[in-house]
């Protein structure tokens, strides 16, 4: 089947089998390797992408659901201010995630900050438990997200008052 | 699963006519169950798949004083995003225990209730609450109590050739609401079980109690529940022991594994103790 959708802000199209998973399409058809295909059941979270503005495990998204949708991978998210806040926040807190889980951690954290601009530690841990990577201790991740939340709030404030 | 053709209807009437044309088609809600089967899946033959994800009218949520009505394509994340108290708290805690937040963005309530191999997490709690499910076929519709979807051997008997459109959840206040998941908490394991106990009290007596344990099948004994109704609370130790004994007999008649029965009886005992503690408090 032919798939037309928006990928990282660009209109794209490709051929895929109806049952292909989005993670597979991103990696094989578009060489976007930020989404890692691991458990294929959605619980490791390493293939996280944003689908129509919601963070989802791309291994559970079949090709036919992508038609006409908007998909953002870590490669597209890297170009945004929200990503810069997270990168700087995690760096300041000494909690930079490893290259393997970076995309999933940042996309999960961004989804949380969209919902709750000042999240509690328990909410952060709950959200980041969606990513099965243990390269940091949980308190470092909490500090990272909270620092990023501060940077983001400051940026929003300056933008609103410019 | 090998997919031959995918139909993505935009409205419910389109979905109903597609199902009429393809009565053997597989209905797909959020897709988390179908696509977490692993690379092989049940690849016995090519199947036509009708994906309901684009039908907005199946995402409607409304509430009256007596019940909440949830469209079957409402995602679990949308259910959790409803303001506190909109849906019963015990149901909320069950939904919160399903998958990760990202999986809940895809998974739907209707999908969770329609899995045919084993009852998934929302089923036991909603069955205990006497929730109703609306099924549509052609121009006809019918409401079914979820308890009627439990077959004689305790296994799921989901209607075929019909589309689950709405779930009506009664809002009766429960004095005790326990939902305890056994298994890995965030993983959509086909081996997890769910224990649910709901109880109402009136004038320091147990007026209604419902206990359901869903492992590889659903275990619920209305006889034991009726025998407990009317007992004074706190329940006396001998009442608890006799009820636990009755459940032990029930388990041995049902022929479930000893380990599952032992877990069930421990949870039953704990539920009675929690009920007593609640009353004493």
Boltz contact constraints between the chains, C-beta under 6 A:
constraints:
  - contact:
      token1: [A, 18]
      token2: [B, 3]
      max_distance: 6.0
  - contact:
      token1: [A, 18]
      token2: [B, 6]
      max_distance: 6.0
  - contact:
      token1: [A, 19]
      token2: [B, 3]
      max_distance: 6.0
  - contact:
      token1: [A, 41]
      token2: [B, 36]
      max_distance: 6.0
  - contact:
      token1: [A, 42]
      token2: [B, 36]
      max_distance: 6.0
  - contact:
      token1: [A, 42]
      token2: [B, 103]
      max_distance: 6.0
  - contact:
      token1: [A, 43]
      token2: [B, 186]
      max_distance: 6.0
  - contact:
      token1: [A, 43]
      token2: [B, 187]
      max_distance: 6.0
  - contact:
      token1: [A, 54]
      token2: [B, 105]
      max_distance: 6.0
  - contact:
      token1: [A, 55]
      token2: [B, 102]
      max_distance: 6.0
  - contact:
      token1: [A, 56]
      token2: [B, 102]
      max_distance: 6.0
  - contact:
      token1: [A, 56]
      token2: [B, 105]
      max_distance: 6.0
  - contact:
      token1: [A, 56]
      token2: [B, 106]
      max_distance: 6.0
  - contact:
      token1: [A, 57]
      token2: [B, 102]
      max_distance: 6.0
  - contact:
      token1: [A, 60]
      token2: [B, 32]
      max_distance: 6.0
  - contact:
      token1: [A, 60]
      token2: [B, 35]
      max_distance: 6.0
  - contact:
      token1: [A, 60]
      token2: [B, 106]
      max_distance: 6.0
  - contact:
      token1: [A, 62]
      token2: [B, 31]
      max_distance: 6.0
  - contact:
      token1: [A, 62]
      token2: [B, 35]
      max_distance: 6.0
  - contact:
      token1: [A, 64]
      token2: [B, 6]
      max_distance: 6.0
  - contact:
      token1: [A, 65]
      token2: [B, 53]
      max_distance: 6.0
  - contact:
      token1: [A, 127]
      token2: [B, 101]
      max_distance: 6.0
  - contact:
      token1: [A, 130]
      token2: [B, 100]
      max_distance: 6.0
  - contact:
      token1: [A, 130]
      token2: [B, 101]
      max_distance: 6.0
  - contact:
      token1: [A, 130]
      token2: [B, 102]
      max_distance: 6.0
